[in-house]
Amino acid sequence: MPHQKKDRSGCGCLNIPLSVILAVAGGGYWWFSQAENLDMFSRFLSKDERINIPIFNPTPTSPSISIPTASATPKNSLPTSVNVASKNNKASSTITQERKTVLPPNPWEKKLIRGIYLSRYQATNNADEQTIRQRVRYYRSQGINTIIHGVWGNGCTMYKSDVMQQTLGYSSCPNQFQEKWLNWLIDEAHKQGMQVHAYFEKGIKIDKNSPIFDLAVAKNWMVPGIDKTYAGIDHYVLDVEKPEVATFFKNISVEFVKKYPNVDAVQWDDYLGYYAELPGKTDRTKHLTKFVQQMTSSMKEANSLVSFDICHHNPYWAKKYFAADWEQWGVDRVFIQAYNDKNFTEELNYAQKYAGIAITDKQLSRLKELVNNPNIQSILVFPFSGNPEKTASNLKQAI
């Protein structure tokens, strides 16, 4: 009997050619991948079902962004990242500043003292506190680190002095100045990392314009004759061999370092000396040495922190022409005065052996030579022009 065919169960998909199946599958995938078709189809599904179907939530193309998950990170994480960036910027700025501060100093900055002289008249006309402080900051900006300011000159002080009042009947020079001008100057200089050296201009010499000239004549305080060291002006030398004169200067020195204990130094110049051509040809060297030794000793007892300096001629010239054997005086520092340009080379040789050299604003062409000389420890500049602000500016440009 013939064999009967069995009915095939199933959908009969196996009888469909493979090419047709692939075509349908590919077309379906394309249809679902289109956003508009996907949205239409997803309307028939619940929200949860849509989340679980990968095709509705395609993986982002950027691998750096992950799917959000629960986290213990505070919500203010963005400000934290900003703070981190800010800290990084500050750190970078600090590093930059540190790099600036550790830069090696240039030859000018290596000098221990970079000083400028200011006449006592700079404090006159009632210069106020703001003027004094601004002046200090200006010199600092020009590369100056030491102000050598006149506090005495022509026989009187530029501050209220009990010693002056008791001895001569004057409390100070007749110039108008504010009583605290030197306090302001010292305070501001120290804030700026600078020093102040009190300059005893004219030393033991006076001229006829001195407020004590007539009194000195009456008291017989002066050495006979006229000191003609500098052309154009006649000076008269107060005789420190006389006990009353020597005591007066000693008391002035002690009073000053007590009244201004924070001043860094006291400086006298070549006016601490006797002109060799004075009448009588008397050798006053030993007397002058004794006077200076006693004065400095008393000053140091009153305030040992204040340096006693001189700016004088080289030791040979000082002793021969001014009776100033300063090598025996026991001073703290000596700056060689090289104002005479004709003898500059000789003075330079001496300056290399001592604390430094002093030049004038007419010698700024010499500045680079001095700055680049490692044997010159310090450089002081005297503004003969009478305009220290301009001198400071010219000095900075000349370096």
DODREN-934978 format. One record per residue (C-alpha): residue in one letter; x, y, z. Coordinates in nm, 2 decimals, padded with zeros to 4 digits. Example, Ala and Ser with C-alpha at 12.3 -4.5 7.8 and 13.67 -1.06 7.14 Angstrom:
<atoms>
{atom 'A' {01.23 -00.45 00.78}}
{atom 'S' {01.37 -00.11 00.71}}
</atoms>
This chain:
<atoms>
{atom 'M' {00.00 00.00 00.00}}
{atom 'P' {00.14 00.33 -00.08}}
{atom 'H' {00.31 00.53 00.20}}
{atom 'Q' {00.11 00.83 00.32}}
{atom 'K' {00.29 01.16 00.36}}
{atom 'K' {00.27 01.31 00.70}}
{atom 'D' {00.16 01.67 00.75}}
{atom 'R' {00.45 01.90 00.84}}
{atom 'S' {00.40 02.09 01.16}}
{atom 'G' {00.54 02.43 01.23}}
{atom 'C' {00.54 02.75 01.04}}
{atom 'G' {00.74 02.62 00.75}}
{atom 'C' {01.01 02.88 00.80}}
{atom 'L' {01.27 02.63 00.71}}
{atom 'N' {01.13 02.62 00.35}}
{atom 'I' {01.18 02.99 00.32}}
{atom 'P' {01.50 03.07 00.13}}
{atom 'L' {01.78 03.21 00.35}}
{atom 'S' {01.82 03.52 00.13}}
{atom 'V' {01.46 03.62 00.20}}
{atom 'I' {01.51 03.58 00.58}}
{atom 'L' {01.82 03.80 00.58}}
{atom 'A' {01.64 04.07 00.37}}
{atom 'V' {01.35 04.08 00.61}}
{atom 'A' {01.58 04.09 00.92}}
{atom 'G' {01.79 04.37 00.77}}
{atom 'G' {01.49 04.57 00.67}}
{atom 'G' {01.34 04.53 01.01}}
{atom 'Y' {01.66 04.65 01.18}}
{atom 'W' {01.67 04.95 00.96}}
{atom 'W' {01.31 05.03 01.03}}
{atom 'F' {01.36 05.01 01.41}}
{atom 'S' {01.68 05.22 01.39}}
{atom 'Q' {01.50 05.52 01.26}}
{atom 'A' {01.41 05.76 01.55}}
{atom 'E' {01.07 05.84 01.42}}
{atom 'N' {00.97 05.47 01.38}}
{atom 'L' {01.12 05.39 01.72}}
{atom 'D' {00.91 05.66 01.89}}
{atom 'M' {00.60 05.53 01.72}}
{atom 'F' {00.66 05.18 01.82}}
{atom 'S' {00.76 05.26 02.17}}
{atom 'R' {00.42 05.41 02.24}}
{atom 'F' {00.29 05.06 02.27}}
{atom 'L' {00.54 04.97 02.54}}
{atom 'S' {00.56 05.07 02.91}}
{atom 'K' {00.83 05.30 03.03}}
{atom 'D' {01.01 05.01 03.22}}
{atom 'E' {01.00 04.79 02.91}}
{atom 'R' {01.15 05.06 02.70}}
{atom 'I' {01.44 05.10 02.94}}
{atom 'N' {01.52 04.73 02.93}}
{atom 'I' {01.53 04.72 02.55}}
{atom 'P' {01.87 04.81 02.43}}
{atom 'I' {01.76 04.94 02.10}}
{atom 'F' {01.55 05.21 02.27}}
{atom 'N' {01.86 05.32 02.48}}
{atom 'P' {02.15 05.30 02.23}}
{atom 'T' {02.49 05.31 02.39}}
{atom 'P' {02.64 05.67 02.37}}
{atom 'T' {02.91 05.71 02.11}}
{atom 'S' {03.14 05.89 02.36}}
{atom 'P' {03.32 05.63 02.58}}
{atom 'S' {03.42 05.90 02.83}}
{atom 'I' {03.06 05.94 02.96}}
{atom 'S' {02.91 05.66 03.16}}
{atom 'I' {02.55 05.59 03.25}}
{atom 'P' {02.46 05.78 03.57}}
{atom 'T' {02.46 05.56 03.88}}
{atom 'A' {02.39 05.63 04.25}}
{atom 'S' {02.69 05.81 04.41}}
{atom 'A' {02.79 05.94 04.74}}
{atom 'T' {02.95 06.24 04.58}}
{atom 'P' {02.80 06.57 04.71}}
{atom 'K' {02.59 06.76 04.46}}
{atom 'N' {02.83 07.05 04.48}}
{atom 'S' {03.11 06.86 04.31}}
{atom 'L' {03.14 07.12 04.03}}
{atom 'P' {03.23 07.40 04.27}}
{atom 'T' {03.48 07.16 04.42}}
{atom 'S' {03.64 07.11 04.08}}
{atom 'V' {03.65 07.49 04.04}}
{atom 'N' {03.82 07.53 04.38}}
{atom 'V' {04.08 07.27 04.28}}
{atom 'A' {04.14 07.46 03.96}}
{atom 'S' {04.16 07.78 04.16}}
{atom 'K' {04.41 07.62 04.40}}
{atom 'N' {04.61 07.50 04.11}}
{atom 'N' {04.62 07.85 03.96}}
{atom 'K' {04.73 07.99 04.30}}
{atom 'A' {04.99 07.73 04.33}}
{atom 'S' {05.11 07.81 03.98}}
{atom 'S' {05.12 08.18 04.07}}
{atom 'T' {05.31 08.10 04.39}}
{atom 'I' {05.56 07.90 04.20}}
{atom 'T' {05.61 08.18 03.96}}
{atom 'Q' {05.66 08.43 04.24}}
{atom 'E' {05.91 08.20 04.41}}
{atom 'R' {06.10 08.17 04.08}}
{atom 'K' {06.11 08.55 04.06}}
{atom 'T' {06.24 08.58 04.42}}
{atom 'V' {06.52 08.32 04.37}}
{atom 'L' {06.66 08.49 04.07}}
{atom 'P' {07.02 08.58 04.14}}
{atom 'P' {07.09 08.94 04.22}}
{atom 'N' {07.25 09.16 03.96}}
{atom 'P' {07.59 09.32 04.03}}
{atom 'W' {07.42 09.64 04.16}}
{atom 'E' {07.19 09.45 04.39}}
{atom 'K' {07.49 09.26 04.53}}
{atom 'K' {07.64 09.58 04.68}}
{atom 'L' {07.58 09.59 05.05}}
{atom 'I' {07.50 09.96 05.07}}
{atom 'R' {07.35 10.14 04.77}}
{atom 'G' {07.31 10.48 04.93}}
{atom 'I' {07.22 10.84 04.84}}
{atom 'Y' {07.28 11.15 05.04}}
{atom 'L' {07.00 11.38 05.12}}
{atom 'S' {07.08 11.72 05.26}}
{atom 'R' {06.92 11.83 05.59}}
{atom 'Y' {06.72 12.08 05.38}}
{atom 'Q' {06.52 11.79 05.24}}
{atom 'A' {06.33 11.79 05.57}}
{atom 'T' {06.26 12.17 05.56}}
{atom 'N' {05.95 12.36 05.45}}
{atom 'N' {05.75 12.15 05.70}}
{atom 'A' {05.76 11.83 05.48}}
{atom 'D' {05.47 11.63 05.60}}
{atom 'E' {05.44 11.26 05.67}}
{atom 'Q' {05.30 11.16 05.33}}
{atom 'T' {05.58 11.35 05.15}}
{atom 'I' {05.85 11.19 05.37}}
{atom 'R' {05.71 10.83 05.32}}
{atom 'Q' {05.65 10.87 04.95}}
{atom 'R' {06.01 11.00 04.91}}
{atom 'V' {06.14 10.69 05.08}}
{atom 'R' {05.94 10.46 04.85}}
{atom 'Y' {06.06 10.65 04.55}}
{atom 'Y' {06.43 10.60 04.63}}
{atom 'R' {06.35 10.23 04.69}}
{atom 'S' {06.20 10.21 04.34}}
{atom 'Q' {06.52 10.35 04.20}}
{atom 'G' {06.73 10.07 04.35}}
{atom 'I' {06.85 10.26 04.66}}
{atom 'N' {06.86 10.07 04.98}}
{atom 'T' {07.02 10.33 05.21}}
{atom 'I' {06.93 10.69 05.27}}
{atom 'I' {07.20 10.90 05.43}}
{atom 'H' {07.01 11.20 05.56}}
{atom 'G' {07.14 11.52 05.71}}
{atom 'V' {07.04 11.57 06.08}}
{atom 'W' {07.31 11.82 06.17}}
{atom 'G' {07.48 12.10 05.99}}
{atom 'N' {07.64 12.44 06.04}}
{atom 'G' {07.64 12.41 06.41}}
{atom 'C' {07.28 12.30 06.48}}
{atom 'T' {07.05 12.00 06.48}}
{atom 'M' {06.75 11.93 06.25}}
{atom 'Y' {06.56 11.80 06.54}}
{atom 'K' {06.46 11.94 06.88}}
{atom 'S' {06.76 11.90 07.10}}
{atom 'D' {06.78 11.95 07.48}}
{atom 'V' {07.16 11.97 07.45}}
{atom 'M' {07.14 12.25 07.20}}
{atom 'Q' {06.89 12.44 07.42}}
{atom 'Q' {07.09 12.40 07.74}}
{atom 'T' {07.43 12.48 07.58}}
{atom 'L' {07.36 12.74 07.32}}
{atom 'G' {07.01 12.86 07.39}}
{atom 'Y' {06.87 12.72 07.06}}
{atom 'S' {06.67 12.40 07.04}}
{atom 'S' {06.75 12.34 06.68}}
{atom 'C' {06.83 12.49 06.34}}
{atom 'P' {06.59 12.78 06.25}}
{atom 'N' {06.46 12.59 05.95}}
{atom 'Q' {06.10 12.49 05.95}}
{atom 'F' {06.05 12.11 05.99}}
{atom 'Q' {05.80 11.88 06.15}}
{atom 'E' {05.92 11.73 06.47}}
{atom 'K' {05.85 11.37 06.37}}
{atom 'W' {06.01 11.38 06.02}}
{atom 'L' {06.30 11.16 06.11}}
{atom 'N' {06.07 10.91 06.29}}
{atom 'W' {05.86 10.88 05.97}}
{atom 'L' {06.17 10.84 05.76}}
{atom 'I' {06.32 10.56 05.97}}
{atom 'D' {05.99 10.38 06.00}}
{atom 'E' {05.91 10.39 05.63}}
{atom 'A' {06.26 10.29 05.53}}
{atom 'H' {06.26 09.99 05.76}}
{atom 'K' {05.92 09.89 05.62}}
{atom 'Q' {06.08 09.90 05.27}}
{atom 'G' {06.38 09.69 05.38}}
{atom 'M' {06.60 10.00 05.37}}
{atom 'Q' {06.84 10.17 05.62}}
{atom 'V' {06.88 10.52 05.74}}
{atom 'H' {07.22 10.67 05.82}}
{atom 'A' {07.22 11.00 06.01}}
{atom 'Y' {07.45 11.24 05.83}}
{atom 'F' {07.63 11.50 06.04}}
{atom 'E' {07.69 11.75 05.76}}
{atom 'K' {07.98 11.99 05.80}}
{atom 'G' {08.10 11.81 06.11}}
{atom 'I' {08.29 12.05 06.33}}
{atom 'K' {08.28 12.34 06.08}}
{atom 'I' {08.05 12.63 06.05}}
{atom 'D' {08.02 12.94 05.83}}
{atom 'K' {07.90 13.29 05.90}}
{atom 'N' {07.54 13.19 05.83}}
{atom 'S' {07.54 12.95 06.13}}
{atom 'P' {07.29 13.05 06.40}}
{atom 'I' {07.56 12.99 06.66}}
{atom 'F' {07.84 13.18 06.48}}
{atom 'D' {07.83 13.49 06.70}}
{atom 'L' {07.80 13.28 07.01}}
{atom 'A' {08.09 13.06 06.90}}
{atom 'V' {08.30 13.38 06.85}}
{atom 'A' {08.20 13.51 07.19}}
{atom 'K' {08.28 13.18 07.36}}
{atom 'N' {08.61 13.16 07.18}}
{atom 'W' {08.52 12.82 07.05}}
{atom 'M' {08.69 12.85 06.71}}
{atom 'V' {09.04 12.77 06.58}}
{atom 'P' {09.21 13.09 06.46}}
{atom 'G' {09.20 13.14 06.09}}
{atom 'I' {08.97 13.05 05.80}}
{atom 'D' {08.93 12.70 05.65}}
{atom 'K' {08.95 12.74 05.27}}
{atom 'T' {08.93 12.37 05.19}}
{atom 'Y' {08.65 12.43 04.94}}
{atom 'A' {08.65 12.73 04.71}}
{atom 'G' {08.35 12.97 04.73}}
{atom 'I' {08.28 12.95 05.10}}
{atom 'D' {08.49 13.03 05.41}}
{atom 'H' {08.45 12.79 05.70}}
{atom 'Y' {08.55 12.82 06.07}}
{atom 'V' {08.66 12.52 06.27}}
{atom 'L' {08.52 12.45 06.61}}
{atom 'D' {08.81 12.37 06.83}}
{atom 'V' {08.75 12.02 06.98}}
{atom 'E' {09.06 12.06 07.19}}
{atom 'K' {08.85 12.28 07.41}}
{atom 'P' {08.68 12.07 07.67}}
{atom 'E' {08.35 12.26 07.64}}
{atom 'V' {08.34 12.20 07.26}}
{atom 'A' {08.43 11.83 07.29}}
{atom 'T' {08.17 11.78 07.56}}
{atom 'F' {07.90 11.95 07.35}}
{atom 'F' {07.96 11.72 07.05}}
{atom 'K' {07.98 11.41 07.28}}
{atom 'N' {07.65 11.50 07.44}}
{atom 'I' {07.49 11.57 07.10}}
{atom 'S' {07.59 11.22 06.97}}
{atom 'V' {07.46 11.05 07.28}}
{atom 'E' {07.14 11.24 07.28}}
{atom 'F' {07.08 11.15 06.91}}
{atom 'V' {07.12 10.77 06.94}}
{atom 'K' {06.90 10.77 07.24}}
{atom 'K' {06.63 10.99 07.08}}
{atom 'Y' {06.64 10.78 06.76}}
{atom 'P' {06.74 10.43 06.88}}
{atom 'N' {06.63 10.26 06.56}}
{atom 'V' {06.86 10.46 06.33}}
{atom 'D' {07.10 10.23 06.16}}
{atom 'A' {07.42 10.44 06.15}}
{atom 'V' {07.57 10.78 06.21}}
{atom 'Q' {07.80 10.91 05.95}}
{atom 'W' {08.05 11.20 05.95}}
{atom 'D' {08.26 11.31 05.65}}
{atom 'D' {08.58 11.50 05.57}}
{atom 'Y' {08.45 11.80 05.77}}
{atom 'L' {08.56 11.60 06.07}}
{atom 'G' {08.92 11.74 06.03}}
{atom 'Y' {09.14 12.04 06.04}}
{atom 'Y' {09.25 12.22 05.73}}
{atom 'A' {09.63 12.19 05.70}}
{atom 'E' {09.68 12.55 05.59}}
{atom 'L' {09.53 12.70 05.90}}
{atom 'P' {09.75 12.96 06.07}}
{atom 'G' {10.02 12.83 06.30}}
{atom 'K' {10.07 12.50 06.12}}
{atom 'T' {09.98 12.33 06.44}}
{atom 'D' {09.96 11.95 06.43}}
{atom 'R' {09.63 11.87 06.58}}
{atom 'T' {09.62 11.50 06.47}}
{atom 'K' {09.65 11.35 06.82}}
{atom 'H' {09.39 11.58 06.97}}
{atom 'L' {09.14 11.50 06.69}}
{atom 'T' {09.20 11.13 06.74}}
{atom 'K' {09.14 11.15 07.11}}
{atom 'F' {08.82 11.35 07.05}}
{atom 'V' {08.67 11.11 06.81}}
{atom 'Q' {08.76 10.81 07.02}}
{atom 'Q' {08.59 10.96 07.32}}
{atom 'M' {08.28 11.07 07.12}}
{atom 'T' {08.23 10.73 06.96}}
{atom 'S' {08.29 10.55 07.29}}
{atom 'S' {08.02 10.75 07.46}}
{atom 'M' {07.78 10.70 07.17}}
{atom 'K' {07.84 10.32 07.17}}
{atom 'E' {07.77 10.31 07.55}}
{atom 'A' {07.44 10.48 07.49}}
{atom 'N' {07.34 10.26 07.19}}
{atom 'S' {07.57 09.99 07.08}}
{atom 'L' {07.35 09.89 06.79}}
{atom 'V' {07.42 10.21 06.59}}
{atom 'S' {07.72 10.20 06.36}}
{atom 'F' {07.96 10.49 06.36}}
{atom 'D' {08.09 10.55 06.00}}
{atom 'I' {08.29 10.80 05.82}}
{atom 'C' {08.32 10.90 05.46}}
{atom 'H' {08.66 11.06 05.43}}
{atom 'H' {08.97 11.10 05.21}}
{atom 'N' {09.21 10.81 05.17}}
{atom 'P' {09.42 10.76 05.49}}
{atom 'Y' {09.73 10.93 05.35}}
{atom 'W' {09.55 11.24 05.23}}
{atom 'A' {09.32 11.26 05.54}}
{atom 'K' {09.61 11.25 05.78}}
{atom 'K' {09.84 11.48 05.59}}
{atom 'Y' {09.60 11.75 05.49}}
{atom 'F' {09.32 11.72 05.75}}
{atom 'A' {09.49 11.59 06.07}}
{atom 'A' {09.25 11.30 06.04}}
{atom 'D' {09.43 10.98 06.13}}
{atom 'W' {09.10 10.79 06.10}}
{atom 'E' {09.27 10.45 06.10}}
{atom 'Q' {09.32 10.51 06.47}}
{atom 'W' {08.97 10.63 06.54}}
{atom 'G' {08.81 10.29 06.58}}
{atom 'V' {08.52 10.36 06.36}}
{atom 'D' {08.29 10.08 06.23}}
{atom 'R' {08.30 10.15 05.85}}
{atom 'V' {08.50 10.38 05.62}}
{atom 'F' {08.39 10.49 05.28}}
{atom 'I' {08.65 10.65 05.06}}
{atom 'Q' {08.55 10.99 04.92}}
{atom 'A' {08.65 10.99 04.55}}
{atom 'Y' {08.49 11.32 04.45}}
{atom 'N' {08.81 11.44 04.28}}
{atom 'D' {08.79 11.27 03.95}}
{atom 'K' {09.16 11.34 03.87}}
{atom 'N' {09.26 11.10 04.15}}
{atom 'F' {08.99 10.85 04.09}}
{atom 'T' {09.21 10.55 04.01}}
{atom 'E' {09.42 10.61 04.32}}
{atom 'E' {09.11 10.65 04.54}}
{atom 'L' {08.96 10.33 04.39}}
{atom 'N' {09.25 10.13 04.50}}
{atom 'Y' {09.19 10.24 04.86}}
{atom 'A' {08.81 10.19 04.83}}
{atom 'Q' {08.86 09.83 04.75}}
{atom 'K' {09.02 09.78 05.09}}
{atom 'Y' {08.75 09.95 05.30}}
{atom 'A' {08.37 09.95 05.32}}
{atom 'G' {08.31 10.12 04.99}}
{atom 'I' {08.33 10.44 04.78}}
{atom 'A' {08.14 10.77 04.75}}
{atom 'I' {08.10 10.95 04.42}}
{atom 'T' {07.90 11.25 04.30}}
{atom 'D' {07.63 11.28 04.05}}
{atom 'K' {07.89 11.42 03.81}}
{atom 'Q' {08.07 11.09 03.81}}
{atom 'L' {07.78 10.85 03.71}}
{atom 'S' {07.98 10.76 03.40}}
{atom 'R' {08.20 10.57 03.65}}
{atom 'L' {07.91 10.38 03.79}}
{atom 'K' {07.92 10.07 03.57}}
{atom 'E' {08.29 10.03 03.64}}
{atom 'L' {08.22 10.03 04.01}}
{atom 'V' {07.91 09.81 03.99}}
{atom 'N' {08.10 09.54 03.81}}
{atom 'N' {08.40 09.56 04.04}}
{atom 'P' {08.34 09.28 04.30}}
{atom 'N' {08.59 09.44 04.53}}
{atom 'I' {08.38 09.74 04.58}}
{atom 'Q' {08.14 09.65 04.86}}
{atom 'S' {07.92 09.96 04.87}}
{atom 'I' {07.85 10.27 04.66}}
{atom 'L' {07.73 10.61 04.79}}
{atom 'V' {07.62 10.89 04.56}}
{atom 'F' {07.63 11.26 04.66}}
{atom 'P' {07.39 11.48 04.45}}
{atom 'F' {07.60 11.80 04.40}}
{atom 'S' {07.33 11.92 04.17}}
{atom 'G' {07.10 11.96 04.47}}
{atom 'N' {06.83 11.74 04.31}}
{atom 'P' {06.85 11.40 04.47}}
{atom 'E' {06.54 11.27 04.30}}
{atom 'K' {06.69 11.33 03.95}}
{atom 'T' {07.02 11.19 04.06}}
{atom 'A' {06.85 10.87 04.17}}
{atom 'S' {06.67 10.84 03.84}}
{atom 'N' {06.99 10.90 03.65}}
{atom 'L' {07.17 10.65 03.87}}
{atom 'K' {06.92 10.38 03.78}}
{atom 'Q' {06.95 10.45 03.41}}
{atom 'A' {07.33 10.45 03.43}}
{atom 'I' {07.35 10.10 03.58}}
</atoms>
